[in-house]
Amino acid sequence: MIVLLVNHTAHAGCDLKKIRENPNGTFTYPLTCHLEFGRLYKTEQQRKKELEHLRESVKLQDLAIDRANIRIKKWQDTTYKMEDRLIRTDRNNDKMKWIYFGLGILIMGGATYGASRLR
């Protein structure tokens, strides 16, 4: 497709009727055709360089997105672990409340028993 575009664009600035065929099978082109083809060739080389730069930019962008995804995954894992720790801490706090309640009853019972022995 690029060759066709270059070919048609080169024909736009070149008078095809002035192209002569030599006896040995080669062709002689007018100066305008050589200049037009040279300009198109230079433009094509610049397009190739731009394409390479764009491909590298896309690779770097993909790398940045991959790294961002890794950071997001690590953040999610850390968040889930912290949430699990908080849930376990809340459960342990509930258990500790019952343990403190039971110890309070035992201490009150022991204090009552000790007070009754003092008479």
MODELLER restraints for C-alpha pairs under 7 A, 6 or more apart:
rsr = mdl.restraints
at = mdl.atoms
rsr.add(forms.Gaussian(group=physical.xy_distance, feature=features.Distance(at['CA:6:A'], at['CA:40:A']), mean=6.68, stdev=0.5))
rsr.add(forms.Gaussian(group=physical.xy_distance, feature=features.Distance(at['CA:10:A'], at['CA:36:A']), mean=5.83, stdev=0.5))
rsr.add(forms.Gaussian(group=physical.xy_distance, feature=features.Distance(at['CA:10:A'], at['CA:37:A']), mean=5.74, stdev=0.5))
rsr.add(forms.Gaussian(group=physical.xy_distance, feature=features.Distance(at['CA:13:A'], at['CA:33:A']), mean=6.84, stdev=0.5))
rsr.add(forms.Gaussian(group=physical.xy_distance, feature=features.Distance(at['CA:13:A'], at['CA:36:A']), mean=6.21, stdev=0.5))
rsr.add(forms.Gaussian(group=physical.xy_distance, feature=features.Distance(at['CA:14:A'], at['CA:32:A']), mean=5.91, stdev=0.5))
rsr.add(forms.Gaussian(group=physical.xy_distance, feature=features.Distance(at['CA:14:A'], at['CA:33:A']), mean=4.73, stdev=0.5))
rsr.add(forms.Gaussian(group=physical.xy_distance, feature=features.Distance(at['CA:18:A'], at['CA:30:A']), mean=6.51, stdev=0.5))
rsr.add(forms.Gaussian(group=physical.xy_distance, feature=features.Distance(at['CA:19:A'], at['CA:27:A']), mean=6.83, stdev=0.5))
rsr.add(forms.Gaussian(group=physical.xy_distance, feature=features.Distance(at['CA:19:A'], at['CA:28:A']), mean=5.83, stdev=0.5))
rsr.add(forms.Gaussian(group=physical.xy_distance, feature=features.Distance(at['CA:19:A'], at['CA:29:A']), mean=4.90, stdev=0.5))
rsr.add(forms.Gaussian(group=physical.xy_distance, feature=features.Distance(at['CA:19:A'], at['CA:30:A']), mean=6.58, stdev=0.5))
rsr.add(forms.Gaussian(group=physical.xy_distance, feature=features.Distance(at['CA:20:A'], at['CA:27:A']), mean=5.62, stdev=0.5))
rsr.add(forms.Gaussian(group=physical.xy_distance, feature=features.Distance(at['CA:20:A'], at['CA:28:A']), mean=5.19, stdev=0.5))
rsr.add(forms.Gaussian(group=physical.xy_distance, feature=features.Distance(at['CA:20:A'], at['CA:29:A']), mean=6.71, stdev=0.5))
rsr.add(forms.Gaussian(group=physical.xy_distance, feature=features.Distance(at['CA:21:A'], at['CA:27:A']), mean=4.44, stdev=0.5))
rsr.add(forms.Gaussian(group=physical.xy_distance, feature=features.Distance(at['CA:21:A'], at['CA:28:A']), mean=6.30, stdev=0.5))
rsr.add(forms.Gaussian(group=physical.xy_distance, feature=features.Distance(at['CA:22:A'], at['CA:28:A']), mean=6.91, stdev=0.5))
